[in-house]
């Protein structure tokens, strides 16, 4: 058990062990309710006989503009993807801007244009918003909060509680692109790798997947903490053993190169357009084929399977024939990643 901290650390926002501790020890006890306790990407509820999902997220990425995207498109993609992971069809978003005094108006307009284009591509509208301005030095340029609501038509229950022994584990494409793109954009590292962020709206891909199979059990986008962190979290919540094969996990050579230079593990680099999916073994090949038929899933792969295990753990079968357990990361790999 990690001892309580008297002050917030950067690691509390990294999507790893301290993030989970913060939620479990501070937010859940004080805000306890059945919707929040599900700890999904969004809250799922019914109103008037229709099922909806609701989610919110804040974006503090640095730099604001990075290879393959910017904070505006990222804010739309992140919230649309959280809705999609609940099986929802995005209906509308809100956008709240916290602007620092002196922020360039040209940059703001560029970010809003990018947000508008991303919303249009995802088939969602920004229906409401808010703007606040704070003194110089109080917001590092610009922070954005987006919330979103979606409608759920899928008949299955998408949750870690739906995961069963024998389920297949799939990933929609190469991991770590977003984290590597942010690293390459940081001036103090000076990389010129050509890597682009994977930031993209996954709702179109999810729509095809849900139409193809009634046996989808759980979906998660692998954002902060990367694929390793979300699988470790799912294993802990479900009480299942998730076994994944290192040779089956797609990683671009350029991303591996950056990780080798800096001592990172691609499993824990952030993604903003990649998802992990759990489905019945009998549906796995169909789901994989459907994913590979969509532009955002062309490099999708079947990477592992689920078995019963009261410990709830992730085991990686390594390239050299061994195995190791994957735990929630305990540090902040790359701060201000999303």
N, C-alpha and C positions, 0 to 999 in steps of 0.2 A: 504494500500500500504506500503510495507516494504521500509524503507529508503535505499538509495544507500550506499554501503560499499566502503571505500577507499582502503581496502586490502582484498585479498582472504582469506576466512575461510575454515576450513575443511568441514563445512556444505555445502559449495558450490559444493562439489563433492558427496553428499550423495544421490542424486536422488530425493530429496524432494523439498520443496518450494523454497529454495535459489538456488538450481540447475536450476529450471525453471526460476527464476528471472534472473540469470546470462545469460542464453541462450536468453531470451526475450529482455533484456536490453543492452547486450553487443555484443553477437555473431550475432544474427539475423539482427540488424540494419546495422552492418558493412559488413556482408557477404551476404546480402539479395539476394535471387534468388528463383525461383519457386520450385526447388528440395529441398532445405534446409527448405523452409517454410512448407513443409508437416510434418516435425518433426516426421518422422517414424523411425523405427529401422535401416533403410537404405534408400538410394536414389534409386528410380525406374525410369528408363529411357528406351527409345527405340533406337536401332541402327541397321540399315539394316533390318528393319521389325521385329526384335526380341527384346523382352523385357528383360532387365537385372536389377539386383539390385547390389548396391555397398555399403559397410559398413566398418567402422573402429572402433577399440576399443583399449584401453590401460589397462594394468593390473599391479597393484601395491600391490597385496594381501600380507598380513603379518600374519602368517608365510608363507614362500614359499611352504612348504610341510604341508598338513593338512589332517585330516581323510577323505579319499575318493578321494583325488586328489592332485594336485600341480599346480603351476603357469603355467606350460607348457600345460598340458591338459586343464586347465581352459581357456587359451588364445584361443585354437582351438575351444573349445565348445562355448565360448561366441560369437565368430565371425560367426561360422556356424549357431548358433541359431538366430542371427540377420538376416542372409540371409533367413533362414527358415520362420521367422515371416513375411517377405515380400512375401512369397510364392515361394521363389527361390530355385533352385537346386544348391548347392555350387559347383563351378568349380575349384577355386584356391584361395590360401591365400598368403599373404606376412607376414613376421615375422621380426620385428625390435627389437634388443636386446640392452638395455643400461645397461652395466656392470660396477660395481664398482671395482676399483683396489683392488686386494686381494681376489676377490671372488673365492671360491674353484672350481677347474676345475672338480672334481668329481661330485659336485652338478650341474654344468652346463651340463655335459654329461647326468646326470640322468634326468634333465628337458627336454633336447632335445629329449631323447629317449621317454619320456612320450608324448611329443608333436607329435612325429612321429607316435606313436601307436594310439593316439587320432585322428590324421588326417586319418590314414588308416581305422579306425573303422567308421569314418564319410564319407568315400569315397571321400576325397578331397586331393589335393596335396599342399604342401608349395612350391610355384613356384619361389619366390624371397625373398630377405631379406637384412638386414643391421645390422652392429654391431658397437657400439660406446663404448668406455671405458672412464669413468670419475674418478676423484681422489677419494680417500677414503673419505667416509662420504657424498658423493654427490648423491648417488642413493640407499642407504639402501640395497645393495646387487645386486638386479636385477629388472629392469622394462622391460616389453614386450609390444610392440604394434603389433597388427595384423590387417590387412585389408583383405577384401574378396570380390569376385565377384561371382554372381550366375545368372542363367538363369531362367526366369519365364515362365511357360507354362499354369498356371491356368488362366481360362477365366475371373474369377471374379476380382473385384477391392478391394484389402484388405487395408482398411483404416478406421480411426475413422469416416470419412465422409460417410462410407457405413453402419454404425450402424443404426438400425431402431427400433422404438417402438415395443415391443413384442419380440425382440431378446432374446435368452437364453444366459446365461453366464456360461461357464464351466471352470474348472481348471483341469490340467492334473495329479495332485497328491498332496500329503501332502506338505504344505508350511513351510518354515523356516529352512529346513534341513541344507542348506549351512551356513546360519548365525549362527546356533547353533553349527555346526561343527567347524567353525572358533573360536567361543567363547570357546569351549572346548579345543582347541589347544593353546590358549593364556596362557602362563606360569603363569601369575599373577592371573588367575582364578582357575587353577588346577582341572577343571572338568575331570571326566573319565566317559563319558556318553555312549560311544559306538555309538554315532550318526555319520553317514557318510554324507559328502557333497552330494547333488543331482546332482553335475556337470555331464552333459551328453549332447551328440549331439541330438537335437530334430528333425533333418531333416527327419529321417526315419518315425517318428510318424506323422509329418506334411504331408509327401507324402501320407500316408494312409488316412489321414483326407480329404485332397483335392481331392483324387480320389473317396471318398465316397459321397461327397456332393458339389453341385454347389452353395450352399447358405452360405458359410463361408464369414463373413463380415470383421472381424478384428482379429488379433492375436498379442499378446505381451508376451515376456518372462519376468517374474517377478524378475528382478535382483535387483539393488540398490533400496532401499526403499520398496522392497517387493510387495506383491499383493495389499496391500492398496494403495501404492503410484501410481502404474500404473493404477489402476481403477479410482483413483481420477483425474489423469491426463487425462485419456480417457473421463471421464464425463465432465470435463471442456472443452476439445477440441470439443466434440460432442454436448454439450448442452443438453445431456440426463440425466435422473435420472437412476442410476444403483442401484437396490435393491438386497442385498445379505443376505443370512441367515447364522448366526453364526453356527448353528447346522449342516449345510451342508458342511462347509469348512473343509477339512481334515487336521488335525494337529497331528503329532505323540505325544504320551504321554511324551516322553523324552524331546521333544522341548517345550511342555507346561511347564514341570517342570523347565527347565532353565529360561523360560520367567517369571515364577512366582517368582523364586528366585531373579532375577535381575530386575524385574519390566518392562520387555519388552512386547510388543504386537506382537504375531506371524504374524499378518498381515503386519508388517513393517520389518520383518527379510528378508534378501536377499535370493534369490534362484538362482541357475545356471543351472537348468534342469527342470524347471516348467514353464508352459505357461498358460495364460488366453485366452479364445477363445469366440468370439461372432458369433452366427449363428442364422438363422431363427428358430422360435419355432418348425416348422414342421420337421426340420432336427435334432433337439436336441437329440432325443433318438438314432437315427442312428449314429450320430457323437460320442455320449457317448459310445455306444457299440463298435465302431471302436477303440476309444481311449483305452478302457479297454482290447482290444484284443492285444495291443502292450505292450511290457515289461516296457516301460517308461510311460504308461498310465493306468496301472492296477488298480490304486486307484483314477482314474479320477472321478470327481463329477460335477453334475449340481448344481450350488450354487446361482443362482439368475436370474433376468430378467431386461429388459430395458423398461422404460416408458418415455413419453415426459415430459420435465421439463426445462423451460428456464434457470433455475439457474445452471444446469449442476452439479449434486452432487451425492455422493455415500451414501446410507443409509444402515446401518447394522441392521437387525432385530436380537436382542440379545436373548440369551438363556433364560432369565428371562421374555421375553415377551415385552420388550420395544424396542426402536430404538435409534440410534445415528448416526450422520453424520460422515463420514470418510474424513478427510482433508489430504492434502499433509503434510508429517512430516516436522517439522521445525528445528530439531536438527540432529546431527550425531549419530545414534544408535551405530553402530560398525564401526569405521574407518578402512580403508585398507581392505575391505571385498572382493574386486575383482580387 
